[in-house]
Amino acid sequence: MGKASRYAGIIFDMDNTLLRSSIDFLAMKTEIFHFLAGSKLIPETVSLSQHTSSTLIAAAAENGMSEAQLQQVWAIAAKHEVAGMEGAGLEQGAAQLLDHLKGSHELVVVTNNAHSAAVKALGSTGIIDRFSFIVGREQMGTLKPAPAGFHYVLERLPYIPSHQWISIGDSWIDGKAAAGAGIAFISYRTSIEQMAQRGVAPIGAVDQLQQVIDYLYSKPS
């Protein structure tokens, strides 16, 4: 290519970034909300539109959720993940982008899904061998939008500083997590304006995964 990349590592979200899954995130969030509210761990007046499953879980943890209750929450999440991952396919251009980047960049997945579910989905779609490792919720402890998963990556690959990483995802929680670790973020199929409404400031937005390459080799504006 003749140009050196500005980045040494790339962190990908999984659902609706690399994989076109059919996880019903609203149904998952609603069921988790009813369990947590019924357990008196969050108020019944919580606005679901202002939360994701992960932020509901974080609020419940602050209110003293027990390990047994957390495992019940994970069981709810896993049920929806397994159902939504059946027959999951690749986002258009995902395999081509990964093939282009493998060998020149460290490639990692950070997902709020269970590690085993992520490994199964990435394996069944034939792309798991492109990644240095996969970070699931068991590795990160605190889910996105917390930056724990990104810090885990930085700790495992300490020779790559945060400013030499870039992250790609479709949700504001991906952008928040990246920012919390000092990592630049590209929004996939979500506008910069939509991200800004949730306090996220991407360096750019793309509609096709191949467009990510432009950000790797362009000079910062």
PyMOL CGO cylinders between C-alpha atoms (Angstrom):
from pymol import cmd
from pymol.cgo import CYLINDER

trace = [
    CYLINDER, 0.00, 0.00, 0.00, 2.99, 2.27, 0.53, 0.3, 1, 1, 1, 1, 1, 1,
    CYLINDER, 2.99, 2.27, 0.53, 1.57, 4.06, 3.56, 0.3, 1, 1, 1, 1, 1, 1,
    CYLINDER, 1.57, 4.06, 3.56, 2.05, 3.21, 7.22, 0.3, 1, 1, 1, 1, 1, 1,
    CYLINDER, 2.05, 3.21, 7.22, -1.13, 2.79, 9.23, 0.3, 1, 1, 1, 1, 1, 1,
    CYLINDER, -1.13, 2.79, 9.23, -1.77, 5.32, 11.97, 0.3, 1, 1, 1, 1, 1, 1,
    CYLINDER, -1.77, 5.32, 11.97, -2.91, 2.44, 14.19, 0.3, 1, 1, 1, 1, 1, 1,
    CYLINDER, -2.91, 2.44, 14.19, -1.41, -0.85, 15.32, 0.3, 1, 1, 1, 1, 1, 1,
    CYLINDER, -1.41, -0.85, 15.32, -4.56, -2.46, 16.73, 0.3, 1, 1, 1, 1, 1, 1,
    CYLINDER, -4.56, -2.46, 16.73, -8.28, -2.53, 15.96, 0.3, 1, 1, 1, 1, 1, 1,
    CYLINDER, -8.28, -2.53, 15.96, -11.04, -3.45, 18.40, 0.3, 1, 1, 1, 1, 1, 1,
    CYLINDER, -11.04, -3.45, 18.40, -14.31, -4.64, 16.85, 0.3, 1, 1, 1, 1, 1, 1,
    CYLINDER, -14.31, -4.64, 16.85, -17.74, -4.88, 18.36, 0.3, 1, 1, 1, 1, 1, 1,
    CYLINDER, -17.74, -4.88, 18.36, -19.43, -8.12, 17.29, 0.3, 1, 1, 1, 1, 1, 1,
    CYLINDER, -19.43, -8.12, 17.29, -23.24, -7.86, 16.98, 0.3, 1, 1, 1, 1, 1, 1,
    CYLINDER, -23.24, -7.86, 16.98, -24.32, -5.78, 14.00, 0.3, 1, 1, 1, 1, 1, 1,
    CYLINDER, -24.32, -5.78, 14.00, -20.73, -4.75, 13.35, 0.3, 1, 1, 1, 1, 1, 1,
    CYLINDER, -20.73, -4.75, 13.35, -19.01, -7.97, 12.30, 0.3, 1, 1, 1, 1, 1, 1,
    CYLINDER, -19.01, -7.97, 12.30, -22.03, -10.25, 12.51, 0.3, 1, 1, 1, 1, 1, 1,
    CYLINDER, -22.03, -10.25, 12.51, -25.57, -9.69, 11.34, 0.3, 1, 1, 1, 1, 1, 1,
    CYLINDER, -25.57, -9.69, 11.34, -27.34, -11.32, 14.27, 0.3, 1, 1, 1, 1, 1, 1,
    CYLINDER, -27.34, -11.32, 14.27, -31.02, -11.25, 15.14, 0.3, 1, 1, 1, 1, 1, 1,
    CYLINDER, -31.02, -11.25, 15.14, -30.70, -10.87, 18.91, 0.3, 1, 1, 1, 1, 1, 1,
    CYLINDER, -30.70, -10.87, 18.91, -33.81, -9.11, 20.17, 0.3, 1, 1, 1, 1, 1, 1,
    CYLINDER, -33.81, -9.11, 20.17, -32.06, -6.62, 22.42, 0.3, 1, 1, 1, 1, 1, 1,
    CYLINDER, -32.06, -6.62, 22.42, -35.31, -4.90, 23.37, 0.3, 1, 1, 1, 1, 1, 1,
    CYLINDER, -35.31, -4.90, 23.37, -36.85, -8.17, 24.53, 0.3, 1, 1, 1, 1, 1, 1,
    CYLINDER, -36.85, -8.17, 24.53, -33.66, -8.99, 26.46, 0.3, 1, 1, 1, 1, 1, 1,
    CYLINDER, -33.66, -8.99, 26.46, -33.61, -5.57, 28.12, 0.3, 1, 1, 1, 1, 1, 1,
    CYLINDER, -33.61, -5.57, 28.12, -37.30, -5.77, 28.99, 0.3, 1, 1, 1, 1, 1, 1,
    CYLINDER, -37.30, -5.77, 28.99, -37.01, -9.20, 30.60, 0.3, 1, 1, 1, 1, 1, 1,
    CYLINDER, -37.01, -9.20, 30.60, -33.92, -8.15, 32.56, 0.3, 1, 1, 1, 1, 1, 1,
    CYLINDER, -33.92, -8.15, 32.56, -35.73, -4.98, 33.68, 0.3, 1, 1, 1, 1, 1, 1,
    CYLINDER, -35.73, -4.98, 33.68, -38.72, -6.95, 34.98, 0.3, 1, 1, 1, 1, 1, 1,
    CYLINDER, -38.72, -6.95, 34.98, -36.44, -9.33, 36.87, 0.3, 1, 1, 1, 1, 1, 1,
    CYLINDER, -36.44, -9.33, 36.87, -34.41, -6.53, 38.45, 0.3, 1, 1, 1, 1, 1, 1,
    CYLINDER, -34.41, -6.53, 38.45, -37.42, -4.35, 39.26, 0.3, 1, 1, 1, 1, 1, 1,
    CYLINDER, -37.42, -4.35, 39.26, -39.24, -7.36, 40.69, 0.3, 1, 1, 1, 1, 1, 1,
    CYLINDER, -39.24, -7.36, 40.69, -36.20, -8.06, 42.86, 0.3, 1, 1, 1, 1, 1, 1,
    CYLINDER, -36.20, -8.06, 42.86, -36.28, -4.41, 44.09, 0.3, 1, 1, 1, 1, 1, 1,
    CYLINDER, -36.28, -4.41, 44.09, -32.83, -3.79, 42.64, 0.3, 1, 1, 1, 1, 1, 1,
    CYLINDER, -32.83, -3.79, 42.64, -33.93, -0.93, 40.37, 0.3, 1, 1, 1, 1, 1, 1,
    CYLINDER, -33.93, -0.93, 40.37, -37.01, 1.32, 40.51, 0.3, 1, 1, 1, 1, 1, 1,
    CYLINDER, -37.01, 1.32, 40.51, -40.04, 0.31, 38.47, 0.3, 1, 1, 1, 1, 1, 1,
    CYLINDER, -40.04, 0.31, 38.47, -40.09, 3.89, 37.16, 0.3, 1, 1, 1, 1, 1, 1,
    CYLINDER, -40.09, 3.89, 37.16, -36.78, 3.50, 35.29, 0.3, 1, 1, 1, 1, 1, 1,
    CYLINDER, -36.78, 3.50, 35.29, -37.04, 4.74, 31.69, 0.3, 1, 1, 1, 1, 1, 1,
    CYLINDER, -37.04, 4.74, 31.69, -36.06, 1.82, 29.47, 0.3, 1, 1, 1, 1, 1, 1,
    CYLINDER, -36.06, 1.82, 29.47, -35.37, 4.15, 26.55, 0.3, 1, 1, 1, 1, 1, 1,
    CYLINDER, -35.37, 4.15, 26.55, -32.47, 5.64, 28.52, 0.3, 1, 1, 1, 1, 1, 1,
    CYLINDER, -32.47, 5.64, 28.52, -30.89, 2.29, 29.32, 0.3, 1, 1, 1, 1, 1, 1,
    CYLINDER, -30.89, 2.29, 29.32, -29.33, -0.79, 27.78, 0.3, 1, 1, 1, 1, 1, 1,
    CYLINDER, -29.33, -0.79, 27.78, -29.26, -4.20, 29.43, 0.3, 1, 1, 1, 1, 1, 1,
    CYLINDER, -29.26, -4.20, 29.43, -25.71, -3.50, 30.60, 0.3, 1, 1, 1, 1, 1, 1,
    CYLINDER, -25.71, -3.50, 30.60, -26.56, -0.16, 32.23, 0.3, 1, 1, 1, 1, 1, 1,
    CYLINDER, -26.56, -0.16, 32.23, -29.55, -1.75, 34.02, 0.3, 1, 1, 1, 1, 1, 1,
    CYLINDER, -29.55, -1.75, 34.02, -27.25, -4.48, 35.33, 0.3, 1, 1, 1, 1, 1, 1,
    CYLINDER, -27.25, -4.48, 35.33, -24.68, -1.89, 36.44, 0.3, 1, 1, 1, 1, 1, 1,
    CYLINDER, -24.68, -1.89, 36.44, -27.38, 0.04, 38.34, 0.3, 1, 1, 1, 1, 1, 1,
    CYLINDER, -27.38, 0.04, 38.34, -28.54, -3.16, 40.04, 0.3, 1, 1, 1, 1, 1, 1,
    CYLINDER, -28.54, -3.16, 40.04, -24.96, -4.02, 41.00, 0.3, 1, 1, 1, 1, 1, 1,
    CYLINDER, -24.96, -4.02, 41.00, -24.64, -0.64, 42.71, 0.3, 1, 1, 1, 1, 1, 1,
    CYLINDER, -24.64, -0.64, 42.71, -27.81, -1.46, 44.65, 0.3, 1, 1, 1, 1, 1, 1,
    CYLINDER, -27.81, -1.46, 44.65, -26.42, -4.67, 46.10, 0.3, 1, 1, 1, 1, 1, 1,
    CYLINDER, -26.42, -4.67, 46.10, -27.31, -7.35, 43.56, 0.3, 1, 1, 1, 1, 1, 1,
    CYLINDER, -27.31, -7.35, 43.56, -26.12, -10.74, 44.80, 0.3, 1, 1, 1, 1, 1, 1,
    CYLINDER, -26.12, -10.74, 44.80, -24.00, -13.19, 42.83, 0.3, 1, 1, 1, 1, 1, 1,
    CYLINDER, -24.00, -13.19, 42.83, -26.99, -15.53, 42.57, 0.3, 1, 1, 1, 1, 1, 1,
    CYLINDER, -26.99, -15.53, 42.57, -29.14, -12.74, 41.15, 0.3, 1, 1, 1, 1, 1, 1,
    CYLINDER, -29.14, -12.74, 41.15, -26.40, -11.80, 38.69, 0.3, 1, 1, 1, 1, 1, 1,
    CYLINDER, -26.40, -11.80, 38.69, -26.26, -15.37, 37.46, 0.3, 1, 1, 1, 1, 1, 1,
    CYLINDER, -26.26, -15.37, 37.46, -30.03, -15.27, 36.91, 0.3, 1, 1, 1, 1, 1, 1,
    CYLINDER, -30.03, -15.27, 36.91, -29.57, -12.11, 34.85, 0.3, 1, 1, 1, 1, 1, 1,
    CYLINDER, -29.57, -12.11, 34.85, -26.83, -13.77, 32.78, 0.3, 1, 1, 1, 1, 1, 1,
    CYLINDER, -26.83, -13.77, 32.78, -29.15, -16.71, 32.17, 0.3, 1, 1, 1, 1, 1, 1,
    CYLINDER, -29.15, -16.71, 32.17, -31.77, -14.33, 30.77, 0.3, 1, 1, 1, 1, 1, 1,
    CYLINDER, -31.77, -14.33, 30.77, -29.18, -12.68, 28.54, 0.3, 1, 1, 1, 1, 1, 1,
    CYLINDER, -29.18, -12.68, 28.54, -27.78, -16.01, 27.36, 0.3, 1, 1, 1, 1, 1, 1,
    CYLINDER, -27.78, -16.01, 27.36, -31.24, -17.23, 26.38, 0.3, 1, 1, 1, 1, 1, 1,
    CYLINDER, -31.24, -17.23, 26.38, -31.70, -14.27, 24.06, 0.3, 1, 1, 1, 1, 1, 1,
    CYLINDER, -31.70, -14.27, 24.06, -28.14, -14.46, 22.74, 0.3, 1, 1, 1, 1, 1, 1,
    CYLINDER, -28.14, -14.46, 22.74, -28.40, -18.14, 21.81, 0.3, 1, 1, 1, 1, 1, 1,
    CYLINDER, -28.40, -18.14, 21.81, -31.71, -17.57, 20.04, 0.3, 1, 1, 1, 1, 1, 1,
    CYLINDER, -31.71, -17.57, 20.04, -30.43, -14.51, 18.18, 0.3, 1, 1, 1, 1, 1, 1,
    CYLINDER, -30.43, -14.51, 18.18, -27.14, -16.09, 17.12, 0.3, 1, 1, 1, 1, 1, 1,
    CYLINDER, -27.14, -16.09, 17.12, -28.78, -19.04, 15.38, 0.3, 1, 1, 1, 1, 1, 1,
    CYLINDER, -28.78, -19.04, 15.38, -27.90, -18.67, 11.73, 0.3, 1, 1, 1, 1, 1, 1,
    CYLINDER, -27.90, -18.67, 11.73, -26.01, -15.40, 12.24, 0.3, 1, 1, 1, 1, 1, 1,
    CYLINDER, -26.01, -15.40, 12.24, -24.20, -14.24, 9.13, 0.3, 1, 1, 1, 1, 1, 1,
    CYLINDER, -24.20, -14.24, 9.13, -21.42, -11.80, 8.38, 0.3, 1, 1, 1, 1, 1, 1,
    CYLINDER, -21.42, -11.80, 8.38, -21.95, -8.12, 7.83, 0.3, 1, 1, 1, 1, 1, 1,
    CYLINDER, -21.95, -8.12, 7.83, -21.23, -7.25, 4.23, 0.3, 1, 1, 1, 1, 1, 1,
    CYLINDER, -21.23, -7.25, 4.23, -17.51, -6.73, 3.70, 0.3, 1, 1, 1, 1, 1, 1,
    CYLINDER, -17.51, -6.73, 3.70, -16.49, -8.08, 7.11, 0.3, 1, 1, 1, 1, 1, 1,
    CYLINDER, -16.49, -8.08, 7.11, -14.39, -11.01, 5.84, 0.3, 1, 1, 1, 1, 1, 1,
    CYLINDER, -14.39, -11.01, 5.84, -12.72, -8.87, 3.18, 0.3, 1, 1, 1, 1, 1, 1,
    CYLINDER, -12.72, -8.87, 3.18, -11.80, -6.16, 5.69, 0.3, 1, 1, 1, 1, 1, 1,
    CYLINDER, -11.80, -6.16, 5.69, -10.38, -8.66, 8.17, 0.3, 1, 1, 1, 1, 1, 1,
    CYLINDER, -10.38, -8.66, 8.17, -8.35, -10.39, 5.45, 0.3, 1, 1, 1, 1, 1, 1,
    CYLINDER, -8.35, -10.39, 5.45, -6.94, -7.02, 4.43, 0.3, 1, 1, 1, 1, 1, 1,
    CYLINDER, -6.94, -7.02, 4.43, -5.94, -6.14, 8.00, 0.3, 1, 1, 1, 1, 1, 1,
    CYLINDER, -5.94, -6.14, 8.00, -4.71, -9.48, 9.36, 0.3, 1, 1, 1, 1, 1, 1,
    CYLINDER, -4.71, -9.48, 9.36, -0.94, -9.54, 9.66, 0.3, 1, 1, 1, 1, 1, 1,
    CYLINDER, -0.94, -9.54, 9.66, -0.56, -5.75, 9.68, 0.3, 1, 1, 1, 1, 1, 1,
    CYLINDER, -0.56, -5.75, 9.68, -2.74, -5.01, 12.74, 0.3, 1, 1, 1, 1, 1, 1,
    CYLINDER, -2.74, -5.01, 12.74, -3.68, -6.72, 15.99, 0.3, 1, 1, 1, 1, 1, 1,
    CYLINDER, -3.68, -6.72, 15.99, -7.37, -7.54, 15.67, 0.3, 1, 1, 1, 1, 1, 1,
    CYLINDER, -7.37, -7.54, 15.67, -9.54, -8.08, 18.76, 0.3, 1, 1, 1, 1, 1, 1,
    CYLINDER, -9.54, -8.08, 18.76, -13.26, -8.46, 19.46, 0.3, 1, 1, 1, 1, 1, 1,
    CYLINDER, -13.26, -8.46, 19.46, -14.83, -6.90, 22.58, 0.3, 1, 1, 1, 1, 1, 1,
    CYLINDER, -14.83, -6.90, 22.58, -18.45, -7.95, 23.09, 0.3, 1, 1, 1, 1, 1, 1,
    CYLINDER, -18.45, -7.95, 23.09, -20.95, -7.88, 25.93, 0.3, 1, 1, 1, 1, 1, 1,
    CYLINDER, -20.95, -7.88, 25.93, -21.97, -11.40, 24.89, 0.3, 1, 1, 1, 1, 1, 1,
    CYLINDER, -21.97, -11.40, 24.89, -20.76, -14.47, 26.74, 0.3, 1, 1, 1, 1, 1, 1,
    CYLINDER, -20.76, -14.47, 26.74, -17.29, -15.51, 25.60, 0.3, 1, 1, 1, 1, 1, 1,
    CYLINDER, -17.29, -15.51, 25.60, -18.47, -18.98, 24.60, 0.3, 1, 1, 1, 1, 1, 1,
    CYLINDER, -18.47, -18.98, 24.60, -21.32, -17.55, 22.51, 0.3, 1, 1, 1, 1, 1, 1,
    CYLINDER, -21.32, -17.55, 22.51, -18.93, -15.17, 20.76, 0.3, 1, 1, 1, 1, 1, 1,
    CYLINDER, -18.93, -15.17, 20.76, -16.42, -17.92, 20.00, 0.3, 1, 1, 1, 1, 1, 1,
    CYLINDER, -16.42, -17.92, 20.00, -19.18, -20.13, 18.60, 0.3, 1, 1, 1, 1, 1, 1,
    CYLINDER, -19.18, -20.13, 18.60, -20.62, -17.37, 16.41, 0.3, 1, 1, 1, 1, 1, 1,
    CYLINDER, -20.62, -17.37, 16.41, -17.25, -16.18, 15.09, 0.3, 1, 1, 1, 1, 1, 1,
    CYLINDER, -17.25, -16.18, 15.09, -16.20, -19.77, 14.48, 0.3, 1, 1, 1, 1, 1, 1,
    CYLINDER, -16.20, -19.77, 14.48, -19.36, -20.73, 12.62, 0.3, 1, 1, 1, 1, 1, 1,
    CYLINDER, -19.36, -20.73, 12.62, -19.00, -17.71, 10.33, 0.3, 1, 1, 1, 1, 1, 1,
    CYLINDER, -19.00, -17.71, 10.33, -15.38, -18.60, 9.56, 0.3, 1, 1, 1, 1, 1, 1,
    CYLINDER, -15.38, -18.60, 9.56, -13.62, -15.49, 10.84, 0.3, 1, 1, 1, 1, 1, 1,
    CYLINDER, -13.62, -15.49, 10.84, -12.40, -16.41, 14.31, 0.3, 1, 1, 1, 1, 1, 1,
    CYLINDER, -12.40, -16.41, 14.31, -8.85, -17.10, 13.13, 0.3, 1, 1, 1, 1, 1, 1,
    CYLINDER, -8.85, -17.10, 13.13, -8.42, -13.44, 12.17, 0.3, 1, 1, 1, 1, 1, 1,
    CYLINDER, -8.42, -13.44, 12.17, -8.40, -12.32, 15.81, 0.3, 1, 1, 1, 1, 1, 1,
    CYLINDER, -8.40, -12.32, 15.81, -5.64, -12.32, 18.41, 0.3, 1, 1, 1, 1, 1, 1,
    CYLINDER, -5.64, -12.32, 18.41, -8.26, -13.01, 21.08, 0.3, 1, 1, 1, 1, 1, 1,
    CYLINDER, -8.26, -13.01, 21.08, -11.91, -12.48, 21.99, 0.3, 1, 1, 1, 1, 1, 1,
    CYLINDER, -11.91, -12.48, 21.99, -13.06, -10.49, 25.04, 0.3, 1, 1, 1, 1, 1, 1,
    CYLINDER, -13.06, -10.49, 25.04, -16.48, -11.49, 26.35, 0.3, 1, 1, 1, 1, 1, 1,
    CYLINDER, -16.48, -11.49, 26.35, -18.34, -10.38, 29.43, 0.3, 1, 1, 1, 1, 1, 1,
    CYLINDER, -18.34, -10.38, 29.43, -16.48, -12.88, 31.63, 0.3, 1, 1, 1, 1, 1, 1,
    CYLINDER, -16.48, -12.88, 31.63, -13.16, -11.19, 30.83, 0.3, 1, 1, 1, 1, 1, 1,
    CYLINDER, -13.16, -11.19, 30.83, -14.30, -7.60, 31.25, 0.3, 1, 1, 1, 1, 1, 1,
    CYLINDER, -14.30, -7.60, 31.25, -16.20, -7.78, 34.53, 0.3, 1, 1, 1, 1, 1, 1,
    CYLINDER, -16.20, -7.78, 34.53, -18.11, -4.54, 33.89, 0.3, 1, 1, 1, 1, 1, 1,
    CYLINDER, -18.11, -4.54, 33.89, -19.92, -4.40, 30.56, 0.3, 1, 1, 1, 1, 1, 1,
    CYLINDER, -19.92, -4.40, 30.56, -19.79, -1.70, 27.92, 0.3, 1, 1, 1, 1, 1, 1,
    CYLINDER, -19.79, -1.70, 27.92, -20.37, 1.28, 28.16, 0.3, 1, 1, 1, 1, 1, 1,
    CYLINDER, -20.37, 1.28, 28.16, -17.79, 0.82, 30.93, 0.3, 1, 1, 1, 1, 1, 1,
    CYLINDER, -17.79, 0.82, 30.93, -14.26, 0.65, 29.48, 0.3, 1, 1, 1, 1, 1, 1,
    CYLINDER, -14.26, 0.65, 29.48, -13.22, -2.53, 31.34, 0.3, 1, 1, 1, 1, 1, 1,
    CYLINDER, -13.22, -2.53, 31.34, -13.10, -4.67, 28.19, 0.3, 1, 1, 1, 1, 1, 1,
    CYLINDER, -13.10, -4.67, 28.19, -10.86, -2.15, 26.46, 0.3, 1, 1, 1, 1, 1, 1,
    CYLINDER, -10.86, -2.15, 26.46, -8.58, -1.94, 29.48, 0.3, 1, 1, 1, 1, 1, 1,
    CYLINDER, -8.58, -1.94, 29.48, -8.33, -5.74, 29.36, 0.3, 1, 1, 1, 1, 1, 1,
    CYLINDER, -8.33, -5.74, 29.36, -7.07, -5.47, 25.77, 0.3, 1, 1, 1, 1, 1, 1,
    CYLINDER, -7.07, -5.47, 25.77, -4.51, -2.81, 26.71, 0.3, 1, 1, 1, 1, 1, 1,
    CYLINDER, -4.51, -2.81, 26.71, -3.25, -4.96, 29.58, 0.3, 1, 1, 1, 1, 1, 1,
    CYLINDER, -3.25, -4.96, 29.58, -2.87, -8.03, 27.38, 0.3, 1, 1, 1, 1, 1, 1,
    CYLINDER, -2.87, -8.03, 27.38, -1.05, -6.11, 24.64, 0.3, 1, 1, 1, 1, 1, 1,
    CYLINDER, -1.05, -6.11, 24.64, 0.90, -3.49, 26.61, 0.3, 1, 1, 1, 1, 1, 1,
    CYLINDER, 0.90, -3.49, 26.61, 3.31, -2.81, 23.76, 0.3, 1, 1, 1, 1, 1, 1,
    CYLINDER, 3.31, -2.81, 23.76, 0.49, -1.03, 21.88, 0.3, 1, 1, 1, 1, 1, 1,
    CYLINDER, 0.49, -1.03, 21.88, -0.47, 2.24, 23.65, 0.3, 1, 1, 1, 1, 1, 1,
    CYLINDER, -0.47, 2.24, 23.65, -4.08, 3.41, 23.65, 0.3, 1, 1, 1, 1, 1, 1,
    CYLINDER, -4.08, 3.41, 23.65, -3.49, 6.07, 20.97, 0.3, 1, 1, 1, 1, 1, 1,
    CYLINDER, -3.49, 6.07, 20.97, -2.43, 3.36, 18.53, 0.3, 1, 1, 1, 1, 1, 1,
    CYLINDER, -2.43, 3.36, 18.53, -5.74, 1.54, 18.89, 0.3, 1, 1, 1, 1, 1, 1,
    CYLINDER, -5.74, 1.54, 18.89, -8.98, 2.29, 17.08, 0.3, 1, 1, 1, 1, 1, 1,
    CYLINDER, -8.98, 2.29, 17.08, -12.42, 0.84, 17.79, 0.3, 1, 1, 1, 1, 1, 1,
    CYLINDER, -12.42, 0.84, 17.79, -15.39, 0.16, 15.51, 0.3, 1, 1, 1, 1, 1, 1,
    CYLINDER, -15.39, 0.16, 15.51, -18.98, -0.38, 16.63, 0.3, 1, 1, 1, 1, 1, 1,
    CYLINDER, -18.98, -0.38, 16.63, -22.61, 0.37, 15.88, 0.3, 1, 1, 1, 1, 1, 1,
    CYLINDER, -22.61, 0.37, 15.88, -23.76, 1.48, 19.34, 0.3, 1, 1, 1, 1, 1, 1,
    CYLINDER, -23.76, 1.48, 19.34, -23.13, 4.42, 21.65, 0.3, 1, 1, 1, 1, 1, 1,
    CYLINDER, -23.13, 4.42, 21.65, -22.03, 1.98, 24.35, 0.3, 1, 1, 1, 1, 1, 1,
    CYLINDER, -22.03, 1.98, 24.35, -19.10, 0.97, 22.11, 0.3, 1, 1, 1, 1, 1, 1,
    CYLINDER, -19.10, 0.97, 22.11, -18.07, 4.59, 21.73, 0.3, 1, 1, 1, 1, 1, 1,
    CYLINDER, -18.07, 4.59, 21.73, -18.39, 5.33, 25.44, 0.3, 1, 1, 1, 1, 1, 1,
    CYLINDER, -18.39, 5.33, 25.44, -16.27, 2.31, 26.33, 0.3, 1, 1, 1, 1, 1, 1,
    CYLINDER, -16.27, 2.31, 26.33, -13.59, 3.26, 23.81, 0.3, 1, 1, 1, 1, 1, 1,
    CYLINDER, -13.59, 3.26, 23.81, -13.46, 6.86, 25.04, 0.3, 1, 1, 1, 1, 1, 1,
    CYLINDER, -13.46, 6.86, 25.04, -13.11, 5.67, 28.63, 0.3, 1, 1, 1, 1, 1, 1,
    CYLINDER, -13.11, 5.67, 28.63, -9.93, 3.85, 27.62, 0.3, 1, 1, 1, 1, 1, 1,
    CYLINDER, -9.93, 3.85, 27.62, -8.57, 6.71, 25.52, 0.3, 1, 1, 1, 1, 1, 1,
    CYLINDER, -8.57, 6.71, 25.52, -9.20, 4.89, 22.23, 0.3, 1, 1, 1, 1, 1, 1,
    CYLINDER, -9.20, 4.89, 22.23, -10.48, 6.52, 19.03, 0.3, 1, 1, 1, 1, 1, 1,
    CYLINDER, -10.48, 6.52, 19.03, -13.85, 5.32, 17.78, 0.3, 1, 1, 1, 1, 1, 1,
    CYLINDER, -13.85, 5.32, 17.78, -15.51, 4.90, 14.37, 0.3, 1, 1, 1, 1, 1, 1,
    CYLINDER, -15.51, 4.90, 14.37, -19.28, 4.63, 14.24, 0.3, 1, 1, 1, 1, 1, 1,
    CYLINDER, -19.28, 4.63, 14.24, -20.69, 1.94, 11.95, 0.3, 1, 1, 1, 1, 1, 1,
    CYLINDER, -20.69, 1.94, 11.95, -24.12, 2.61, 10.43, 0.3, 1, 1, 1, 1, 1, 1,
    CYLINDER, -24.12, 2.61, 10.43, -25.02, 5.09, 13.15, 0.3, 1, 1, 1, 1, 1, 1,
    CYLINDER, -25.02, 5.09, 13.15, -24.67, 8.79, 12.39, 0.3, 1, 1, 1, 1, 1, 1,
    CYLINDER, -24.67, 8.79, 12.39, -22.32, 11.11, 14.23, 0.3, 1, 1, 1, 1, 1, 1,
    CYLINDER, -22.32, 11.11, 14.23, -25.40, 13.14, 15.23, 0.3, 1, 1, 1, 1, 1, 1,
    CYLINDER, -25.40, 13.14, 15.23, -27.03, 10.10, 16.85, 0.3, 1, 1, 1, 1, 1, 1,
    CYLINDER, -27.03, 10.10, 16.85, -23.81, 9.31, 18.69, 0.3, 1, 1, 1, 1, 1, 1,
    CYLINDER, -23.81, 9.31, 18.69, -23.50, 12.90, 19.87, 0.3, 1, 1, 1, 1, 1, 1,
    CYLINDER, -23.50, 12.90, 19.87, -26.95, 12.67, 21.47, 0.3, 1, 1, 1, 1, 1, 1,
    CYLINDER, -26.95, 12.67, 21.47, -25.50, 10.02, 23.79, 0.3, 1, 1, 1, 1, 1, 1,
    CYLINDER, -25.50, 10.02, 23.79, -22.31, 11.97, 24.50, 0.3, 1, 1, 1, 1, 1, 1,
    CYLINDER, -22.31, 11.97, 24.50, -20.10, 10.05, 22.06, 0.3, 1, 1, 1, 1, 1, 1,
    CYLINDER, -20.10, 10.05, 22.06, -17.70, 11.82, 19.68, 0.3, 1, 1, 1, 1, 1, 1,
    CYLINDER, -17.70, 11.82, 19.68, -16.53, 9.43, 16.93, 0.3, 1, 1, 1, 1, 1, 1,
    CYLINDER, -16.53, 9.43, 16.93, -13.64, 10.42, 14.68, 0.3, 1, 1, 1, 1, 1, 1,
    CYLINDER, -13.64, 10.42, 14.68, -15.88, 9.38, 11.79, 0.3, 1, 1, 1, 1, 1, 1,
    CYLINDER, -15.88, 9.38, 11.79, -18.82, 7.30, 10.65, 0.3, 1, 1, 1, 1, 1, 1,
    CYLINDER, -18.82, 7.30, 10.65, -18.98, 4.63, 7.94, 0.3, 1, 1, 1, 1, 1, 1,
    CYLINDER, -18.98, 4.63, 7.94, -21.81, 2.81, 6.19, 0.3, 1, 1, 1, 1, 1, 1,
    CYLINDER, -21.81, 2.81, 6.19, -19.57, 0.09, 4.76, 0.3, 1, 1, 1, 1, 1, 1,
    CYLINDER, -19.57, 0.09, 4.76, -16.84, -1.75, 6.64, 0.3, 1, 1, 1, 1, 1, 1,
    CYLINDER, -16.84, -1.75, 6.64, -14.31, -1.30, 3.86, 0.3, 1, 1, 1, 1, 1, 1,
    CYLINDER, -14.31, -1.30, 3.86, -14.45, 2.46, 4.49, 0.3, 1, 1, 1, 1, 1, 1,
    CYLINDER, -14.45, 2.46, 4.49, -12.64, 1.86, 7.78, 0.3, 1, 1, 1, 1, 1, 1,
    CYLINDER, -12.64, 1.86, 7.78, -9.42, 1.53, 5.79, 0.3, 1, 1, 1, 1, 1, 1,
    CYLINDER, -9.42, 1.53, 5.79, -9.59, 5.22, 4.87, 0.3, 1, 1, 1, 1, 1, 1,
    CYLINDER, -9.59, 5.22, 4.87, -9.28, 6.14, 8.56, 0.3, 1, 1, 1, 1, 1, 1,
    CYLINDER, -9.28, 6.14, 8.56, -6.33, 3.85, 9.13, 0.3, 1, 1, 1, 1, 1, 1,
    CYLINDER, -6.33, 3.85, 9.13, -4.13, 5.52, 6.55, 0.3, 1, 1, 1, 1, 1, 1,
    CYLINDER, -4.13, 5.52, 6.55, -5.40, 9.10, 6.47, 0.3, 1, 1, 1, 1, 1, 1,
    CYLINDER, -5.40, 9.10, 6.47, -3.84, 11.95, 8.39, 0.3, 1, 1, 1, 1, 1, 1,
    CYLINDER, -3.84, 11.95, 8.39, -5.83, 13.26, 11.37, 0.3, 1, 1, 1, 1, 1, 1,
    CYLINDER, -5.83, 13.26, 11.37, -7.92, 16.34, 10.53, 0.3, 1, 1, 1, 1, 1, 1,
]
cmd.load_cgo(trace, "trace")
